[in-house]
């Protein structure tokens, strides 16, 4: 059984990392795992959003995905927070 404290900790950890690059591993159906890179864009009371990086240099509209904190708790979604680099600081300054 899950404890409410676990969800609160996940939410606060994600809120602390808004704007950081992440590697997102999400289970999409039976034996299908999608791995994408992106940036934690925002946190809300029940969900968080990740702005995905553009793949294969194809000009498309920005893609966002949202997941609940329970998805992280149940490990349907795994997030690996990447360390900030100098290029991240340059993008924020512009």
N, C-alpha and C positions, 0 to 999 in steps of 0.2 A: 504494500500500500504506500502511496506517495504522500509526502508531508507538504503542507502549504509552504513551509520554510524553504523547501527545495525550489519551488517555482519562484518565490520572491528572490532567492539568490541568483537564479538564472536570469531573471529580468534585470536585476541590478548589475550583474556582470555584463550583459549585453548593452545596457544603457551607458556603462562606463566606456565601452568600446565603439560607440557610434562614430562613424567616419573612418574606422580602421578597415584595412583590407582583410578579407577572410577567404578561406577555401571552404566551400559548402559541399557536403556529401549528403545527398538526400535519397531515400528509398522511394522509388516510383513503381510500385507494383511488385509483382512476383520476380524476384531475383534481378531486378533492375536497379542499379545505383547510378545516379547522375552526380558528376563532380564538376563544379564550376567555381570560378573565382569572382569575387565581387567586393562590395563595400557595404557595411551595415549602415543603412540610411536613416532609420528612425525606429523608435520603440513606442508602442501604444499599450494600453492596459491589458489587452489579450493577445496581441500579435507583435511581431517585429518584421521589418522589411529589409531586403537586401537588393541593392542595385547591381545587376550582373554586368560583367565586362563583356564587350563585344567580341564575338568569336569569328575567326577566319577573316578579319578585316572586311566583312560585308557590311555596307552601310544600312543599318536598320534603326528603328526607333529604340529608345532605351528600354531595357527589359527589367522589370522588378518582380520579385517573388516575395510572398509573405508566408510566414509559418507561425504557429502558436508556440508558446513556451513549453507546453506539454509535449510537442514534437521533439524538442531538445531533451526533455526529461526522459522520454521513452526511447530515445536514440533512433527515432525515425529520421532525424536530421542531426548531423554532426558538423560543428563549426570549428575550424582551426584558425585562430587569430594570428595573422602575420605581423611580424615586427615592422614598425614604420621605417621607411627608407628616406633618403634625401629627396627622391622624386616626389614622394607624398607631400613633403613640406613645400616644395616648389608649386605643386598644384593648389595647395591651400592658400598660398600667398597671392595667386593671381586673381 
